């Protein structure tokens, strides 16, 4: 996938200003790839019609889930 730091650095070096650079230098959620393709497919079908093929996932480029320690006592303290 696109490395946010490399994308930002290269964009600055080359003077590229684009929506894609803006999105990719902030990171792309790899878990949204399949839902994103399915949403885009639905939009194309809704507007243009047609017959979709099956989505095929090859490999996995996602990240391991991060575990965040958050004591329940903090919920009350932070939310009142």
C-alpha positions as CSV (number, residue, x, y, z in Angstrom):
1,X,0.0,0.0,0.0
2,X,1.0,3.6,-0.1
3,X,3.3,4.7,2.7
4,X,2.0,8.1,4.0
5,X,5.5,9.5,4.8
6,X,6.9,8.6,1.4
7,X,3.8,10.0,-0.4
8,X,4.1,13.3,1.5
9,X,7.8,13.6,0.9
10,X,7.6,12.8,-2.8
11,X,4.6,15.1,-3.3
12,X,6.5,18.0,-1.7
13,X,9.7,17.3,-3.7
14,X,7.8,17.1,-7.0
15,X,5.4,19.9,-6.2
16,X,2.4,17.7,-6.7
17,X,-0.9,19.0,-5.2
18,X,-3.8,16.6,-5.7
19,X,-6.7,15.1,-3.9
20,X,-5.0,11.7,-4.1
21,X,-1.8,13.0,-2.4
22,X,-4.0,14.6,0.3
23,X,-5.7,11.3,1.0
24,X,-2.7,8.9,0.7
25,X,-0.4,11.0,2.8
26,X,-2.9,10.7,5.6
27,X,-3.1,6.9,5.3
28,X,-5.5,4.6,3.6
29,X,-7.4,2.1,5.7
30,X,-6.6,-1.4,4.2
31,X,-9.7,-2.8,5.9
32,X,-11.9,-0.6,3.6
33,X,-10.6,-2.1,0.3
34,X,-13.3,-4.7,-0.1
35,X,-16.2,-2.6,1.2
36,X,-14.9,0.2,-1.0
37,X,-14.8,-1.9,-4.1
38,X,-18.3,-3.2,-3.3
39,X,-19.6,0.3,-2.8
40,X,-18.1,1.5,-6.1
41,X,-19.5,-1.6,-7.9
42,X,-23.0,-0.8,-6.5
43,X,-22.8,2.8,-7.7
44,X,-21.7,1.7,-11.2
45,X,-24.5,-0.8,-11.3
46,X,-27.1,1.7,-10.0
47,X,-26.2,4.3,-12.7
48,X,-25.0,2.2,-15.6
49,X,-26.5,-1.3,-15.1
50,X,-24.6,-4.4,-16.0
51,X,-23.5,-7.6,-14.3
52,X,-20.7,-7.6,-11.8
53,X,-18.2,-10.4,-11.3
54,X,-17.1,-11.8,-8.0
55,X,-14.6,-9.8,-5.9
56,X,-11.3,-11.6,-5.6
57,X,-9.0,-10.8,-2.8
58,X,-5.4,-11.9,-3.4
59,X,-3.1,-11.6,-0.4
60,X,-3.6,-9.4,2.6
61,X,-1.9,-6.1,3.0
62,X,-3.8,-5.1,6.2
63,X,-2.2,-4.3,9.5
64,X,-2.5,-6.3,12.7
65,X,-5.2,-4.9,15.0
66,X,-3.8,-2.6,17.7
67,X,-4.9,-3.3,21.3
68,X,-5.5,-0.1,23.3
69,X,-5.5,-0.4,27.1
70,X,-8.4,1.7,28.4
71,X,-9.6,1.1,31.9
72,X,-13.4,1.4,32.4
73,X,-12.8,3.8,35.3
74,X,-11.5,6.3,32.7
75,X,-14.8,6.4,30.9
76,X,-16.6,8.0,33.8
77,X,-13.7,10.3,34.5
78,X,-13.5,11.5,30.9
79,X,-17.2,11.7,30.2
80,X,-18.6,12.9,33.5
